[in-house]
Amino acid sequence: MKIIIFGLLDTAELAHYYLQKDSTHEVVAFTAHEKYITDKLIRGLPVVPFEKIESIYSPKEYALFAPMTGRGMNRLREAVYLEGKRKGYQYISYVSSKAILFDNKIGENCFILEGNVIQPFTTIGNNVVLWSGNHIGHHSQIADHVFFSSHVVLSGHCRVDSYSFFGVNATIKDYIHITKGTLVGMSASVLKDTEEWGIYTGNPAMKKKNLKSTEVY
């Protein structure tokens, strides 16, 4: 399938590399909102304004991939994802050939890198990023618009709601509910269900403060 990558910075460049080296997809262009475009080419491919993309690359012939960071508690990535859907595009997901899966259900616009272990009976929603080296335990459920950085351990039977973010080396006990908009800090160990839009740090993790749902990190 012919793919257009949303983004101009490191994550988009990484996505291009992974898709070219480890998928059957063909990347044909990059896209971003017009006010951020400064170069006409990235990696030798054209950069086109997202506002006009459907007039250049028809959604009947091309698909999108928008593997953005978790900035804004995943709200910015969600906004781009939904805007592309309104334009009529389908999204692909990238799952590394070096990840370990067991017939898991995975949504669209997911970016799952090398070294992830996703155990049986675990499901992953749309627009989810799993950076390298995470352990996602059995019978867990990950909702839409979630970001895992590297080496996170999510134990079995956990439920992760939308807009959550996990810092490097975070650990989540089994049967835990990570509620909407939870930010789990680096190396935090979560032993109890979280509260919506809370920031949790430490071992054992304690709520540091509440986020505003529109707060950008």
Secondary structure as UniProt FT lines:
FT   STRAND          2..6
FT   HELIX           10..22
FT   STRAND          26..32
FT   HELIX           34..36
FT   STRAND          41..42
FT   TURN            43..44
FT   STRAND          45..49
FT   HELIX           50..52
FT   HELIX           53..56
FT   TURN            59..61
FT   STRAND          63..65
FT   TURN            71..74
FT   HELIX           75..86
FT   TURN            87..88
FT   STRAND          94..95
FT   TURN            97..98
FT   STRAND          105..106
FT   STRAND          111..112
FT   TURN            114..115
FT   STRAND          117..118
FT   TURN            120..121
FT   STRAND          123..124
FT   STRAND          129..130
FT   TURN            132..133
FT   STRAND          135..136
FT   TURN            138..139
FT   STRAND          141..142
FT   STRAND          147..148
FT   STRAND          153..154
FT   TURN            156..157
FT   STRAND          159..160
FT   TURN            162..163
FT   STRAND          165..166
FT   TURN            168..169
FT   STRAND          171..172
FT   TURN            174..175
FT   STRAND          177..178
FT   TURN            180..181
FT   STRAND          183..184
FT   TURN            186..187
FT   STRAND          189..190
FT   TURN            196..197
FT   STRAND          198..201
FT   TURN            202..205
FT   STRAND          206..210
FT   TURN            213..214
//
